[in-house]
Amino acid sequence: MATKFALHLAFMTDQNKKVRLNIPNPKQPVDSSAVDTAMQTIVNKNIFVMPQGKITSSLPAEGTQTDTSSIS
């Protein structure tokens, strides 16, 4: 069985659109305060240019874990 984990950082833009940055296989364990600090830095410094507009605020980050196993 293979297990994959991804971290999803969610933001709102000035066009009232939700955008996500996906980070596959982040360092474990994920430090929630470091994630919050990184997200706030992304907002404050306007690091990414998105087609959906300028990032103006952060939303809660989420983690997704996927387990895959062969059936046959």
N, C-alpha and C positions, 0 to 999 in steps of 0.2 A: 504494500500500500504506500502510495506517495502522498505526502501532505504538503500543501502550498499555503503560504500566508501572504496577504497583500494588505497594505495600509492605504486608505483612501482619505485624502485631505479635501474637504469641501469648502467652497467659498461662494460668496455672492458678488455680483458685479454691479457697476453703476447702471447697467441696463436691466437690472432686476432678474438676472439669469443666474442659475446655479452652475458652477463648474467644479470639476474634480480633478485632482492630480493623484495618480495611482503609483504607489511605490511597491514593486514586487519584492518579496523576500527581505523586509527590513531587519535590521539587527534586533535580535531577541534578547531579553524581553523589551518590549516597546515601552519607553519612558514617556508617560503622558505629559509631564511638565516640559520635556524637551520638544515634544510634538507641538504643544501649545505655543512655545517660544518660537519655534520655526515658522509656524503658521502666522503668528503676529508679525514676524520679520518680513514674510512674503507680502503681507498687507501693507505694512509701513513703507517698505522700500519699492513697492510696485515692481517686483522682480520679473514677473511673467506678463507677456502681452498675449491676451486671449481674444479670439474673434468675437466672443460674447461681451466684451467690454473690459474696463479696468476693475481689478479686484478691489473691493471696498471693505469687506468684512469676512471673518472666518465663521464657519459652521462647525458642528461637532465632527471630529474625525472618526472613522470607523475602520475596523479590521475585519477581513474576510479570510476564513480558513476553509480549504477545500481538501477533502480526502478522496483519492482516486484509487480504485482497485480493479484488477482484471476480473471479468466474469467468466470467460471461457478457459 
